[in-house]
Amino acid sequence: MIVLEKRAEPSRAWGAGGPILAVVLTMLAGGVMFAALGIDPVEAIRIIFWDPLFSERFAGYSRPQLLVKAGPLILIAIGLSMGFRAGIWNIGAEGQYIVGAICGAAFGLAFYPSENPLIFPGMVIAGVAGGVAWAMIPALLKVYARTNEILVSLLLVYVAEAMLASAATGWLRNPEGSGFPGSRNLARHPGTDNPELFAGTGMHWGVLAAFVAVIVAYVIMTRHLLGYQIRLAGQAPRAARFGGVNPARLVILCMGISGALAGAAGVFEVSGPAARISIDFNVGYGFTAIIVAFLGRLNPIGILLAGLLMALTFIGGELAQLMLGVPAPAIQAFQGMLLFFLLALDVLANYRVRIKRKVAA
């Protein structure tokens, strides 16, 4: 009989090696899936993980895109990780990302066609405020009405998507767009654009903000009282209360931080790579960032590496669809395998597998 025996303390070896093993198992399971679809698994894995970085044929496009795709994932995942460490489960970062983009774009378009350099900072502030406001709905309901923040934040994503469709087809639609849905192109207008800071690198203000967020989060979690309170609340909630940690304040603070970073990611995306508010603006960054947060072990440095890895699967997945005809749902399933295997291996970090003989009745 196979039983799971809880460890006295989590295994450091499994904790450190789990993400690496999860990536290897994802490659193996993904290879089986690709083979079942009639696609050469070795070639598919090579295109996803190798060609975007080392193939001269694609490197000119894919290397800058690596930072473009990783920026919002890292920024959102950093905010989510702080809440997750405290046991606060914000699953609606996608909605906060969308609302932040809408608020930032609305601010910038309100001053069109002005080219004042203060417009873009104002857009960032508006986007952050929008993300925080959207995150405060599940936060305040949890504190004062004892609702479940998982359900409330998740359901608010669909409300945000409806707002996005309304903005793209109505009040933010480009009046010179011949009736097509979508706002004006923000990236082409000085004052509302988020340009590439260094040519050919993909580095824009959003990517820079993601790197700064990693550093700040690392300092907070390792050197600041707030980081200690977050860890204590997640590991021992009762001890945290006796230690003077205010649970309500912590919920509002962690949800506010994650909403602010998700909203900022939305602004940087809509003013740069996406360029406009459109019906299909949201591409799932808020949900994918959950995988990034756990793949990075809720550690800022780990999230940085996990964000780059997940961005690589995005770019490689696009190349695989183009070169091999891999269906888009298969790429999404491949990305989801990372979280599945990571969570499965987490069991081994907290439990030992024991084989015991059944005792006769």
N, C-alpha and C positions, 0 to 999 in steps of 0.2 A: 504494500500500500504506500503510495507516494503522498507525503504530507509536507506542508509548509510550516517551518518552525521560525518564529520571529526572532531576529537577532537582538542582542542586547543593545547594540548601536549599529546604524547603517554602515555597510561595507564601503570603505573608501575606494577599494580596487574596482568594485562594480560601479560605484558612482562615477569614477573618472573614466573607466573604459566603456561604460554603457553607451554614450553617444557614438563613439567610434564603431562599436559592434553593431549598433542600430543602423548606421550608414551601410555597413557591409551586408547586413541581412536585407536591407532595403534593395541593394543592388541585386542580390541573389533572387529575392522574391519578385522584384521588378523584371528581372531577366526571364523568369518563368512566365510572367504575365505577357511580356512582349512575344515570347516564343509561341504562346497560345494564340496570339493575334496574327501569327504568321510573319513576324518581324524578327530579323536577326538580332538576338539579345545582346551579343557582344558589341555589334555596331551601334545599337541604340544606347547602351551604357557609355560607349566611347564618345558619341556625339553629345550626350547630356553633360558628362563630367570632364571630358578632355578637350574637345574641339573648341569650346568657347574661350579657353585660356591659351591653348598652345597651337591651334591650327592657324596658319598665316592667312588662310582663306576667309576665316570668320573673325579673327582677333581684332581687326580694325573696328568692327561694329560691337562685338560682344564685350570686350574689356571695358570700354566706357559704360556700357549698359549694366555692368556688374554693380557699380556704385549707384547708378540711377535706381536700380531695382532694390538694392540692399538698404538704401537710406531710409525709406518709410518703414520697412520691416523692422529695422533696428530701433528706430525712434519709437514706434508703437510698442514693440516688445519690451523695451526698457520700462515704460510706464506700467504695462501689465504686470511685469515681474515683481514690482514693488508691492502691488496689491496681492498677487498670488502668494508671495512670501508671508504676508500677514493673514492669509486665509480669506481674502476678499476677492471674489471671483467675478471680475468684469469681463463678460463674454461679448459685450456690445461695442468693442472698439471700432468696428466697421462703421457703425452708425455715427460715432463721434468723429471719425475721419471724414465722413460725408458731410456732416453738419459744419465742421470746421472749414471744409473746402467751399461750401455754399456761402458761409459768412464772409470768408476772405475774398472770394470772387465778387460778392455783392458790394463789399466795401470798395474794391478797386474799380468796378464798373460804374459806381456812383460818381466817380470823378473823371470818367472818360470824357474827352480825350486828353486830359491834363497829363503832363509828363513829370510832375513834381516827384523828386526822389523820396519824399516822405510817405508816398502812397504805399509802397511795398511794405515798409515796417508797420504801417497801419493795417494792412491786410493780414500780416502775421498775428498782430494783437487781436484783430477781430476773429480770426480763425481759432486762436487759442481760447478766446472767450466763448466761442460757439461750442467747442469741444468740451470745455468745463461745464457749461450750462447743460449740455445733453447728458453728461456723466452725473450731474447732480440729481437728476430725476431718480435713477435707481438708488443713489446714495442716500438721499433724504427719505425716500420711501422705506429703505431698509432700517434707517435709524429711528424714524418716528412711527412707521406703520408695520415694522417687522416683516416686510415682504422679502422675497428671495431675489437677490441682486442678479443671479444668473438668468432667471426668466425675464425679469423686467428689462435688463440691459439688452438681452437678445431680441425681445419683441420690438424694442425701440429701433432696431436696425431696419425693420420693415417700414416703420414710420419714416425714418430718414430716407429710405429709398423712394418712398412716395413723394417726399419733399423734393428730392433730386429730380424726379421726373417732372414735377410741377414747375420747378425752376428752369429746367432745360427746354420745356415746351411752352412756357408762359412768361413769367415776370423777368427772367434773365435771358430770354432768347434774343439772339442777335437780330436787330431790326433790319439789318442789311443782308440777312442770310437767306433770302428768297423763301422764307417759310420753313426752312429746315430746322430741326431742333438743335439746341446748343447755343452757348453764349458766344460773345466775341472772343477772338484769339488773344488771350492775355499774354502769352509768351512773345508775341510779335510787337507788343506796344511798350515802349520805354516808360517806366514808372510802375507797371504791373507785372513785369517779367522777372523770372528767376533764372538768370543766365548761367552758363557754364563758366566757372571761375578760372579754370585752366583748360585751355583748348585741348580737346582730344582725350580728356580724362573722365568726363562724366560728373566731375565734382561741381555741385551747385550748393546754394546755401542750405538746402535740406540735408545734404550729405554731411556738411560741416556741422550742422546742428546735431545730427545723429552721433558723430564722434564726441562732441562736447557732452551730450547726454550720457554717453558711456562713462566718461571720466567723472562727471558729477555724481552719477549713480554709484560708481565704485567707491568714491570718497564717502558718500552718505552711508552706504551699507557697511563699510568697514571702519569708519573713523568718527561717525556722528551718532548722537544719542537717538535720533530718529531711526537710523538703521537698526540699532539695538532693540528699540521698541517694536519695529516691524518684525524682526526675527523672533522676538519673545512672544508676540501675539500669535504668530503662526505656529510656533512649537508648543507653547504652553499658555493657552488663553486665560486660564484661571490664575496662573502665576503672574501674567501680565497685569491683570486687574489689581492684584495685591501689590504689584510693583508701581502702581500709580499711572498705568497706561489707560487713557480714556478711549474705550472702544468706539464710541460714536465719532469722536474727533478723528480717530485713525481711519475709519471708513471714509469719511468726507475727504480727508487729506489724500489718501491713496487713490480714491476714485477721481479726485480733482487732478492729480498729477497725471494719471493715465489718460484722462480726457483731454488735458492740455497738450500732451505730446501727440496724441492721435489727431487732434484738431490742427496742430502745427504741421504734421505730416500731410494732411489734406491740402493746406494752403501751398506748401512747397510743391506738391504734385500738380495742383491745378494751375499754378503760375509758371510751371516749368515743363516737365515731360508730357503731361496730359494736355496742357495749354488752354483748356476750356472746360466749362461745365457742360456735360453731355449725359444722355440717358445711361450710357454704359461706362460712366466715369469710374465707378467703384469696381475694382478688379479683385477684391477679396483680400487686400493687404491686412485688414483688421483681423480676419480669421486666421490667415497664414501666420501672422505675428504670434498667435498662441503657440503654434508649433515651434516657432523660433525661440520663444521664451523658455519652453520646456527642453528643447534640444540644447539650449545654452545653459541648462541647469539653473535658471533664474539668476545667473551670475552675469554682471555686465560684460565682462571680457568674453565669457562663453557666448553671450547673445551676439556680440560683434562677429565672432567667427561663424555662429549658426546663421546669422543674417546673410553673410557672404555666401555660405553654402546653399541656402535656400534660393538666393538670387541666381546662383549658378544653375539650379534645377529649372528655374523659370526660363532663363535664356536658352539652356540646353534643350528644354522641352519644346520651345518654339522652333529651334533648329530641327529637332527630331520630327516635329509635325511637318515641317517644310521638306526635309530631305527624305524621310522614310514614310510619311503619311500616317504617323502615329496619331490616333484619335486624341482630342483634347481631354476627354474624361479619363483616358488611361494615364495621361501625365498627372492629372489631379489625384488619381488613385495612387500613383507612384509617390507623390509628395506626402499623401496621407499615411503611407506605410511608415514613413520616418517616425511620426508621432506614435503609431501603433506599436512598433518595435521598441521605441524608447520607453513607453509606459510599461510594456511587458517586461523589459529588462530591469525596470525600477523595482519590480517585485523581488528580483534576486538580490537587489541592494539592501532590501529590508527583511528578507526571509531566506532561510536556508532550506534547500530541498533535502528531505530525509526519506529514506525507504525503510518502512517498518513492516514487520510481519503481522498479519491479522491474528488477533488473539481469539481462540475458539470461545464461543459463547458458553 
